[in-house]
Amino acid sequence: MSNRKRFALLSITFCLSLTWLTSTVVAAKRGVKPTKWRDLFDGKTLEGWEKTNYGGEGEVEVQDGLLLLHFGYSMTGITYKRDDLPKTNYEIRATVIKMNGNDFFCGATFPVADSFCSFIAGGWGGAVTGLSSIDGQDASENETTGYQNFPEGKWYKVRIKVEPHLIQCWINGKQVVYQNIQDRKITTRNEVNLNKPLGFATWETKAGYKSIQIRELKTK
């Protein structure tokens, strides 16, 4: 290879490397820095929450450090009553055990900018995961629909991340939702309207929540 060709090849390699490095630095500067997790459930009382009155709901109580949502006909849930929630750039996580039942043990309703959405784990007979709703379609019929077995007596760590353009969800560290929400209509089903701005619900299923936490994602 001539010196001229070798020089040209090195120049191209250098330019590509510089472009990659610049892009990485810019992306990092535009990133977000998580704050500390903040407890929304103190493990002792329902302070900050109230039982959601759907009609036909089961009992809600705190026992042995667990927030218990008992079997209802059909939904049992809680609604957050404080006015201290972000609308975007935040994460919520909950540790929950499915105790018995054949439908969703975690229906988390949360703010998305000026609207709201729900993440469903174990719906439609016990196996469906996804967001309700995207452009009017619920978790069983949009592009976030997934399927997973949820045995009783097992703990599940659910995490939801909301950004201006994106909703992501994980269960036990496995990503189950990665949904671009730009130019999409984000809403909830009517059944969970009473869980706004933030709430958790079950459908004919008993579950216990050990922790519920939130943290904001500050722009760097």
DRENDO-1510 file (C-alpha; in Angstrom, 1 decimal, always signed):
<recs>
REC; n; res; u; v; w
REC; 1; MET; +0.0; +0.0; +0.0 .
REC; 2; SER; +1.4; +3.4; -1.0 .
REC; 3; ASN; +2.0; +6.1; +1.7 .
REC; 4; ARG; -0.7; +8.2; +0.0 .
REC; 5; LYS; -3.3; +5.5; +0.3 .
REC; 6; ARG; -2.2; +4.7; +3.9 .
REC; 7; PHE; -2.6; +8.3; +4.8 .
REC; 8; ALA; -6.0; +8.5; +3.3 .
REC; 9; LEU; -7.2; +5.4; +5.2 .
REC; 10; LEU; -5.8; +6.7; +8.5 .
REC; 11; SER; -7.6; +10.1; +7.9 .
REC; 12; ILE; -10.9; +8.4; +7.3 .
REC; 13; THR; -10.5; +6.2; +10.4 .
REC; 14; PHE; -9.6; +9.3; +12.5 .
REC; 15; CYS; -12.7; +11.2; +11.2 .
REC; 16; LEU; -15.0; +8.3; +11.9 .
REC; 17; SER; -13.6; +7.9; +15.4 .
REC; 18; LEU; -13.9; +11.6; +16.1 .
REC; 19; THR; -17.5; +11.6; +14.9 .
REC; 20; TRP; -18.4; +8.7; +17.1 .
REC; 21; LEU; -16.7; +10.3; +20.1 .
REC; 22; THR; -18.5; +13.6; +19.5 .
REC; 23; SER; -21.8; +11.9; +19.3 .
REC; 24; THR; -21.2; +10.0; +22.5 .
REC; 25; VAL; -20.3; +13.2; +24.4 .
REC; 26; VAL; -23.3; +15.0; +23.1 .
REC; 27; ALA; -25.6; +12.1; +24.0 .
REC; 28; ALA; -24.1; +12.0; +27.5 .
REC; 29; LYS; -24.7; +15.7; +28.0 .
REC; 30; ARG; -28.3; +15.3; +27.0 .
REC; 31; GLY; -28.8; +12.4; +29.3 .
REC; 32; VAL; -30.5; +12.3; +32.7 .
REC; 33; LYS; -29.2; +11.8; +36.2 .
REC; 34; PRO; -31.4; +9.7; +38.5 .
REC; 35; THR; -32.2; +11.1; +42.0 .
REC; 36; LYS; -32.5; +8.9; +45.0 .
REC; 37; TRP; -35.5; +6.6; +45.3 .
REC; 38; ARG; -38.3; +7.9; +47.5 .
REC; 39; ASP; -40.7; +5.6; +49.4 .
REC; 40; LEU; -44.4; +6.1; +48.6 .
REC; 41; PHE; -45.4; +3.2; +50.9 .
REC; 42; ASP; -44.0; +3.2; +54.5 .
REC; 43; GLY; -44.6; -0.5; +55.1 .
REC; 44; LYS; -46.8; +0.3; +58.1 .
REC; 45; THR; -49.8; +2.4; +57.1 .
REC; 46; LEU; -51.8; +3.6; +54.1 .
REC; 47; GLU; -50.6; +7.1; +54.7 .
REC; 48; GLY; -50.7; +9.0; +51.4 .
REC; 49; TRP; -53.0; +6.4; +49.8 .
REC; 50; GLU; -56.6; +5.5; +50.0 .
REC; 51; LYS; -58.7; +2.5; +49.0 .
REC; 52; THR; -60.2; +2.9; +45.5 .
REC; 53; ASN; -63.9; +2.7; +45.5 .
REC; 54; TYR; -64.7; +0.9; +42.2 .
REC; 55; GLY; -67.7; -1.0; +43.6 .
REC; 56; GLY; -67.3; -4.7; +44.4 .
REC; 57; GLU; -63.6; -4.2; +45.5 .
REC; 58; GLY; -62.0; -6.4; +48.2 .
REC; 59; GLU; -60.4; -5.3; +51.4 .
REC; 60; VAL; -57.2; -3.2; +51.5 .
REC; 61; GLU; -54.9; -3.5; +54.5 .
REC; 62; VAL; -51.3; -3.4; +55.7 .
REC; 63; GLN; -50.2; -6.5; +57.4 .
REC; 64; ASP; -46.7; -7.7; +58.3 .
REC; 65; GLY; -45.1; -5.0; +56.1 .
REC; 66; LEU; -47.3; -5.8; +53.1 .
REC; 67; LEU; -49.9; -3.7; +51.5 .
REC; 68; LEU; -52.5; -6.3; +50.7 .
REC; 69; LEU; -55.1; -6.0; +47.9 .
REC; 70; HIS; -57.6; -8.8; +48.5 .
REC; 71; PHE; -59.7; -10.6; +46.0 .
REC; 72; GLY; -62.6; -8.4; +44.6 .
REC; 73; TYR; -65.4; -8.5; +42.1 .
REC; 74; SER; -63.7; -7.4; +40.0 .
REC; 75; MET; -61.0; -4.9; +41.0 .
REC; 76; THR; -59.3; -4.0; +44.2 .
REC; 77; GLY; -56.8; -1.1; +44.3 .
REC; 78; ILE; -55.3; +2.0; +45.9 .
REC; 79; THR; -54.9; +5.6; +44.7 .
REC; 80; TYR; -52.2; +8.0; +45.7 .
REC; 81; LYS; -53.6; +11.2; +47.2 .
REC; 82; ARG; -50.6; +13.5; +47.5 .
REC; 83; ASP; -49.8; +16.2; +45.0 .
REC; 84; ASP; -46.1; +15.6; +44.6 .
REC; 85; LEU; -45.7; +13.5; +41.5 .
REC; 86; PRO; -43.7; +14.3; +38.4 .
REC; 87; LYS; -45.4; +14.0; +35.0 .
REC; 88; THR; -42.4; +12.9; +33.0 .
REC; 89; ASN; -38.7; +12.0; +33.5 .
REC; 90; TYR; -39.2; +9.7; +36.4 .
REC; 91; GLU; -39.2; +6.0; +37.4 .
REC; 92; ILE; -41.6; +4.0; +39.6 .
REC; 93; ARG; -40.8; +0.6; +41.0 .
REC; 94; ALA; -42.8; -1.8; +43.1 .
REC; 95; THR; -42.0; -5.2; +44.6 .
REC; 96; VAL; -45.2; -7.3; +44.6 .
REC; 97; ILE; -46.2; -10.9; +45.2 .
REC; 98; LYS; -49.0; -12.6; +43.4 .
REC; 99; MET; -50.8; -14.6; +46.1 .
REC; 100; ASN; -53.8; -16.1; +44.3 .
REC; 101; GLY; -56.0; -15.5; +41.4 .
REC; 102; ASN; -56.0; -15.8; +37.6 .
REC; 103; ASP; -55.7; -12.3; +36.3 .
REC; 104; PHE; -53.5; -9.2; +36.8 .
REC; 105; PHE; -51.8; -8.7; +40.1 .
REC; 106; CYS; -50.2; -5.4; +39.1 .
REC; 107; GLY; -52.2; -2.8; +37.2 .
REC; 108; ALA; -50.1; +0.4; +37.7 .
REC; 109; THR; -51.6; +3.7; +36.5 .
REC; 110; PHE; -49.2; +6.6; +36.2 .
REC; 111; PRO; -48.8; +10.1; +34.8 .
REC; 112; VAL; -47.5; +10.6; +31.2 .
REC; 113; ALA; -47.2; +14.4; +30.6 .
REC; 114; ASP; -50.8; +15.7; +30.7 .
REC; 115; SER; -52.3; +12.2; +30.3 .
REC; 116; PHE; -52.1; +8.9; +32.1 .
REC; 117; CYS; -51.3; +5.3; +31.2 .
REC; 118; SER; -51.4; +1.8; +32.8 .
REC; 119; PHE; -48.9; -1.0; +32.8 .
REC; 120; ILE; -50.6; -4.4; +33.2 .
REC; 121; ALA; -48.9; -7.5; +34.4 .
REC; 122; GLY; -50.8; -10.8; +34.2 .
REC; 123; GLY; -54.0; -9.6; +32.6 .
REC; 124; TRP; -56.5; -11.3; +30.3 .
REC; 125; GLY; -56.5; -14.6; +32.0 .
REC; 126; GLY; -53.1; -14.2; +33.8 .
REC; 127; ALA; -50.4; -14.0; +31.1 .
REC; 128; VAL; -50.6; -10.6; +29.2 .
REC; 129; THR; -48.3; -7.7; +29.8 .
REC; 130; GLY; -48.4; -4.3; +28.1 .
REC; 131; LEU; -49.6; -0.7; +28.2 .
REC; 132; SER; -53.2; +0.4; +28.2 .
REC; 133; SER; -53.9; +2.3; +26.1 .
REC; 134; ILE; -52.0; +3.3; +22.9 .
REC; 135; ASP; -54.1; +5.1; +20.3 .
REC; 136; GLY; -57.2; +3.6; +22.0 .
REC; 137; GLN; -55.9; +0.0; +22.0 .
REC; 138; ASP; -55.4; -1.7; +25.3 .
REC; 139; ALA; -52.5; -4.0; +26.5 .
REC; 140; SER; -54.0; -7.0; +24.8 .
REC; 141; GLU; -54.1; -5.6; +21.3 .
REC; 142; ASN; -51.3; -3.1; +20.7 .
REC; 143; GLU; -47.6; -3.3; +19.9 .
REC; 144; THR; -46.7; -3.6; +23.6 .
REC; 145; THR; -48.5; -6.9; +24.1 .
REC; 146; GLY; -46.4; -9.6; +25.6 .
REC; 147; TYR; -47.0; -12.9; +27.3 .
REC; 148; GLN; -45.4; -14.3; +30.5 .
REC; 149; ASN; -46.3; -16.9; +33.1 .
REC; 150; PHE; -46.8; -15.5; +36.6 .
REC; 151; PRO; -46.9; -18.3; +39.2 .
REC; 152; GLU; -48.5; -17.7; +42.6 .
REC; 153; GLY; -46.2; -17.2; +45.6 .
REC; 154; LYS; -43.5; -15.5; +43.6 .
REC; 155; TRP; -42.1; -12.0; +44.0 .
REC; 156; TYR; -42.0; -9.7; +41.0 .
REC; 157; LYS; -40.0; -6.4; +40.8 .
REC; 158; VAL; -41.9; -4.1; +38.4 .
REC; 159; ARG; -40.2; -1.0; +37.1 .
REC; 160; ILE; -41.7; +1.7; +34.9 .
REC; 161; LYS; -39.7; +4.6; +33.3 .
REC; 162; VAL; -41.4; +7.6; +31.7 .
REC; 163; GLU; -39.7; +10.0; +29.4 .
REC; 164; PRO; -41.2; +12.6; +27.1 .
REC; 165; HIS; -40.7; +10.3; +24.1 .
REC; 166; LEU; -40.7; +6.9; +25.7 .
REC; 167; ILE; -42.2; +4.4; +28.2 .
REC; 168; GLN; -40.2; +1.4; +29.3 .
REC; 169; CYS; -41.2; -1.4; +31.7 .
REC; 170; TRP; -39.3; -4.2; +33.3 .
REC; 171; ILE; -40.3; -7.3; +35.3 .
REC; 172; ASN; -37.5; -8.8; +37.4 .
REC; 173; GLY; -34.9; -7.0; +35.3 .
REC; 174; LYS; -36.3; -8.2; +32.0 .
REC; 175; GLN; -37.5; -5.5; +29.7 .
REC; 176; VAL; -41.1; -6.1; +28.6 .
REC; 177; VAL; -42.1; -2.7; +27.1 .
REC; 178; TYR; -40.1; -0.3; +25.0 .
REC; 179; GLN; -42.7; +2.1; +23.5 .
REC; 180; ASN; -42.1; +5.3; +21.6 .
REC; 181; ILE; -45.0; +7.6; +22.5 .
REC; 182; GLN; -44.2; +10.6; +20.2 .
REC; 183; ASP; -47.3; +11.5; +18.2 .
REC; 184; ARG; -49.3; +8.7; +19.9 .
REC; 185; LYS; -52.5; +9.1; +22.0 .
REC; 186; ILE; -51.9; +7.8; +25.5 .
REC; 187; THR; -54.9; +7.1; +27.7 .
REC; 188; THR; -56.3; +4.6; +30.3 .
REC; 189; ARG; -59.2; +2.3; +30.3 .
REC; 190; ASN; -62.3; +3.6; +32.0 .
REC; 191; GLU; -62.0; +1.0; +34.8 .
REC; 192; VAL; -58.9; +2.6; +36.2 .
REC; 193; ASN; -59.8; +6.3; +35.9 .
REC; 194; LEU; -60.2; +6.3; +39.7 .
REC; 195; ASN; -56.5; +5.4; +40.1 .
REC; 196; LYS; -55.3; +8.7; +38.6 .
REC; 197; PRO; -52.8; +10.2; +39.1 .
REC; 198; LEU; -51.1; +7.1; +40.5 .
REC; 199; GLY; -52.5; +3.8; +41.6 .
REC; 200; PHE; -52.2; +0.1; +41.7 .
REC; 201; ALA; -54.9; -2.5; +41.2 .
REC; 202; THR; -55.7; -6.2; +40.8 .
REC; 203; TRP; -58.4; -8.0; +39.0 .
REC; 204; GLU; -60.0; -10.9; +40.9 .
REC; 205; THR; -56.6; -11.6; +42.3 .
REC; 206; LYS; -55.0; -11.1; +45.7 .
REC; 207; ALA; -51.5; -9.5; +45.8 .
REC; 208; GLY; -49.2; -8.0; +48.4 .
REC; 209; TYR; -46.9; -5.0; +47.8 .
REC; 210; LYS; -43.7; -4.8; +49.8 .
REC; 211; SER; -42.5; -1.5; +48.4 .
REC; 212; ILE; -43.5; +1.3; +46.1 .
REC; 213; GLN; -40.9; +3.9; +45.2 .
REC; 214; ILE; -40.4; +6.8; +42.8 .
REC; 215; ARG; -37.4; +8.8; +41.6 .
REC; 216; GLU; -37.1; +11.7; +39.3 .
REC; 217; LEU; -34.7; +11.8; +36.3 .
REC; 218; LYS; -33.0; +15.2; +36.3 .
REC; 219; THR; -31.6; +16.5; +33.1 .
REC; 220; LYS; -27.8; +16.7; +33.3 .
</recs>
